[in-house]
């Protein structure tokens, strides 16, 4: 199966979710319910199984370094550029940087990795990097700027791994790998079935969410202001072009093999994570940019990823 054809099931299931939601087959809360199912149950099962079966040597290395370089470069540029180019306030800059470089490694990353890369091993490492390193940095900055006294809610940030099922399942997977533990078949079988639901459910939820955020015919969307459009174009270019290009350059410099280079570039080319909007909504900063960045980059990413996969395949 060619790399481009690997995207066909992704496009089809996303379209199924969109059409089903448009026809009212799944109800108004379809995207939310499916999203919660994937986030709280199916995705943690998939990541736990992948990480628990991965040798510890697979958790580090040049591939992760190449991805990390692209993330730091794009998030840092977006963070600084939000102020210098668009006059964003200090509290909004972390959201801007996150929109530019924090990839959707979960909801969309799992089906992409499964179809294009063949497994989610490298993606699982990306999840750990983002939720254990990048997200806390973003949260610290948001906490600091949201508090009048500039205080940081250490307890809230420290408890993030416990409150997030994706992080918790990933940590358990790493622990099982480190201890050499293997689940008995009675426990592994239901987890395997649950993990198998992650990809189709995530794609149907993605399609449903795209319908939910599409402009209504009865209530046309207001035209975007020039500044907003410019910001959205800049964020999208950083996310879908700059980050995979930097990852590719870093991968070449680190002498990655062809499969490693493909994994790094594909993961770097994933769209803006929905957590960006969740963080923005929680702290009341940069919500418009975050929401539009998620929608636009998600809509465009499947095509750009297919091109990248074809060129590197």
C-alpha positions in Angstrom: 0.0 0.0 0.0 1.4 3.4 -1.0 1.8 6.2 1.5 -0.9 8.3 -0.2 -3.4 5.4 -0.1 -2.7 5.1 3.6 -4.5 8.4 4.0 -7.7 7.2 2.2 -9.2 5.5 5.3 -8.4 8.6 7.3 -10.2 10.9 4.8 -13.1 8.5 4.5 -13.7 8.1 8.2 -13.4 11.8 8.7 -15.9 12.4 6.0 -18.2 9.8 7.6 -18.1 11.7 10.8 -18.8 15.0 9.1 -21.8 13.6 7.0 -23.2 11.7 10.0 -23.2 14.8 12.1 -24.6 17.0 9.3 -27.5 14.5 8.8 -28.1 14.4 12.5 -27.4 10.7 12.9 -25.2 11.1 16.0 -26.8 14.0 17.8 -25.5 17.4 18.6 -23.1 16.1 21.3 -21.4 13.5 19.0 -18.1 15.2 18.7 -17.9 15.8 22.4 -19.0 12.3 23.5 -16.7 10.5 21.0 -13.8 12.8 21.9 -14.2 12.0 25.6 -14.4 8.3 24.8 -11.2 8.5 22.8 -9.4 10.7 25.3 -10.4 8.9 28.5 -10.6 5.2 27.3 -9.4 4.2 23.9 -6.4 6.5 23.5 -4.9 5.6 26.9 -5.3 1.9 26.1 -3.5 2.3 22.8 -0.6 4.3 24.3 -0.2 2.0 27.3 0.0 -1.1 25.1 2.5 0.6 22.7 4.8 1.9 25.5 4.6 -1.2 27.7 5.9 -3.2 24.7 8.7 -0.8 23.7 12.2 -1.3 25.1 13.5 1.6 27.1 16.2 2.2 24.4 13.3 3.4 22.2 12.3 6.2 24.4 15.3 8.4 23.5 17.6 9.0 20.7 18.2 11.1 17.6 14.7 10.9 16.3 13.3 12.5 19.5 16.0 15.1 19.4 15.1 16.1 15.9 11.4 16.4 16.8 12.3 18.4 19.9 14.4 20.8 17.9 11.5 21.5 15.6 9.2 22.0 18.5 11.4 24.3 20.5 12.2 26.4 17.4 8.6 26.9 16.3 7.1 27.4 19.7 9.8 29.8 20.6 9.5 31.8 17.4 5.7 31.9 17.7 6.0 33.0 21.4 8.3 35.8 20.5 6.7 36.7 17.2 3.2 37.1 18.8 4.5 40.2 20.5 6.8 41.7 17.9 4.6 41.0 14.8 1.1 41.2 16.2 1.4 43.1 19.5 0.0 40.3 21.7 0.1 40.8 25.4 2.5 38.6 27.6 -0.4 36.4 28.8 -1.4 35.6 25.2 2.1 34.7 23.9 2.3 31.2 25.3 -1.0 30.3 23.5 0.4 31.7 20.3 3.5 29.6 20.6 1.5 26.5 21.5 -0.8 27.0 18.5 2.3 27.1 16.3 4.2 24.1 17.6 2.1 21.8 19.9 1.0 19.0 17.6 -2.2 16.9 17.9 -0.3 13.8 18.8 -3.4 12.1 20.3 -6.7 12.4 18.5 -5.2 12.7 15.0 -1.7 11.4 15.6 -2.8 7.9 16.5 -4.7 7.2 13.2 -1.9 9.0 11.2 0.8 7.0 12.8 -1.1 3.7 12.5 -1.9 4.2 8.8 1.3 5.9 7.6 4.0 4.7 10.0 2.6 1.3 10.8 2.8 1.7 14.6 2.5 4.4 17.3 5.8 3.8 19.0 7.5 7.1 18.1 4.2 8.9 18.5 4.0 7.7 22.1 7.4 9.2 22.8 6.2 12.5 21.2 3.1 12.4 23.6 5.4 12.1 26.6 7.7 14.9 25.4 4.7 17.2 24.9 2.7 16.4 28.1 5.7 16.1 30.5 7.9 18.9 29.1 6.2 21.3 26.8 2.7 21.5 28.4 4.1 22.3 31.9 6.2 25.1 30.5 3.1 26.6 28.8 1.0 26.2 32.0 3.7 27.8 34.1 3.7 30.8 31.9 -0.1 31.0 31.7 -0.3 30.7 35.5 2.2 33.4 36.0 0.5 35.9 33.8 -3.0 35.0 35.0 -2.2 35.7 38.7 -2.1 39.4 39.7 0.9 38.7 41.9 2.7 36.6 39.3 2.4 33.4 41.4 2.5 29.9 39.9 0.1 27.2 41.0 2.6 24.5 41.5 0.1 22.0 42.9 -2.1 22.3 39.8 0.8 21.8 37.4 2.4 19.0 39.5 -0.9 17.1 39.5 -1.3 17.3 35.7 0.0 13.7 35.1 -2.5 12.3 37.6 -5.5 14.3 36.2 -4.7 13.4 32.6 -5.5 9.8 31.5 -3.2 10.0 28.5 -0.3 11.0 30.6 -1.2 8.5 33.3 -1.5 5.6 30.9 1.8 6.6 29.2 3.6 6.6 32.5 2.2 3.2 33.4 3.3 1.9 30.1 6.9 3.2 30.6 6.9 1.7 34.1 5.8 -1.7 32.7 8.5 -1.5 30.0 11.1 -0.7 32.6 10.1 -3.5 34.9 9.8 -6.0 32.0 6.1 -6.7 32.9 3.7 -8.3 30.5 0.0 -8.3 31.0 -1.8 -11.6 31.2 -4.0 -12.3 28.2 -7.1 -11.8 30.3 -6.1 -8.2 30.8 -4.4 -7.6 27.5 -7.3 -8.8 25.3 -9.9 -6.2 26.4 -7.3 -3.5 26.3 -6.4 -4.5 22.7 -10.0 -4.3 21.7 -10.4 -0.9 23.4 -7.2 0.4 21.7 -8.5 -0.8 18.3 -11.5 1.6 18.7 -9.2 4.6 19.1 -8.4 5.2 15.5 -12.0 5.0 13.9 -13.6 6.8 16.9 -11.0 9.6 16.8 -11.5 10.1 13.0 -15.3 10.1 13.2 -15.0 12.6 16.1 -12.7 14.7 14.0 -15.2 14.8 11.2 -18.0 15.7 13.6 -16.0 18.5 15.1 -15.3 20.0 11.7 -19.0 20.1 11.0 -19.7 21.6 14.4 -17.1 24.4 13.7 -18.2 25.0 10.1 -20.0 28.3 9.5 -23.8 27.9 9.6 -25.8 28.9 6.5 -28.4 30.6 8.7 -25.7 32.5 10.6 -22.9 33.3 8.2 -19.5 33.8 9.8 -18.3 37.4 10.1 -15.4 38.2 7.9 -12.1 37.9 9.7 -10.3 41.1 10.4 -7.0 41.6 8.5 -4.9 41.2 11.7 -6.7 38.0 12.6 -6.3 36.6 9.1 -2.7 37.5 9.1 -2.2 35.8 12.5 -4.0 32.7 11.4 -1.9 32.5 8.2 1.3 32.9 10.2 0.3 30.2 12.8 -0.7 27.8 10.0 2.5 28.3 8.1 4.6 27.7 11.2 2.6 24.6 12.1 2.2 22.9 8.7 5.3 24.1 6.9 8.1 25.4 9.2 7.9 22.7 11.8 8.1 19.7 9.5 10.8 21.5 7.4 12.9 22.1 10.6 12.3 18.6 11.7 13.5 17.3 8.3 16.6 19.5 8.4 17.4 18.4 12.0 16.9 14.8 11.0 19.3 15.1 8.1 21.9 16.7 10.4 21.5 13.8 12.8 21.8 11.2 10.1 18.4 9.6 10.6 17.5 6.6 8.5 14.6 7.0 6.0 12.0 5.4 8.2 13.1 7.6 11.2 13.1 10.7 9.1 9.6 9.9 7.8 8.3 9.4 11.4 9.8 12.7 12.6 8.5 14.8 9.7 5.0 13.3 9.8 4.7 13.8 13.6 6.0 17.4 13.2 3.5 18.0 10.5 0.5 17.1 12.6 -2.0 20.0 13.2 -2.4 22.2 16.2 -3.6 20.2 19.2 -7.1 20.8 20.6 -5.4 21.3 24.1 -4.3 24.7 22.8 -7.9 25.9 22.8 -8.6 24.2 26.1 -5.7 26.0 27.7 -6.8 29.3 26.1 -10.3 28.9 27.3 -9.2 27.9 30.8 -7.1 31.0 31.2 -9.2 33.3 29.1 -6.5 34.4 26.7 -6.0 34.0 22.9 -9.2 31.9 22.5 -10.0 33.2 18.9 -6.5 32.5 17.6 -6.4 29.1 19.3 -9.8 28.0 18.0 -9.2 29.1 14.4 -5.7 27.5 14.4 -7.1 24.2 15.5 -9.8 24.2 12.8 -7.7 25.5 9.9 -4.6 23.4 10.5 -6.7 20.3 11.1 -8.5 20.8 7.8 -5.3 21.4 5.8 -3.0 19.0 7.5 -4.2 15.7 5.9 -3.3 17.0 2.5 0.1 18.4 3.5 0.9 15.2 5.4 0.1 13.2 2.4 2.5 15.3 0.3 5.2 15.0 2.9 4.8 11.2 3.2 4.9 10.8 -0.6 8.1 12.9 -1.0 9.9 10.9 1.8 8.5 7.5 1.0 
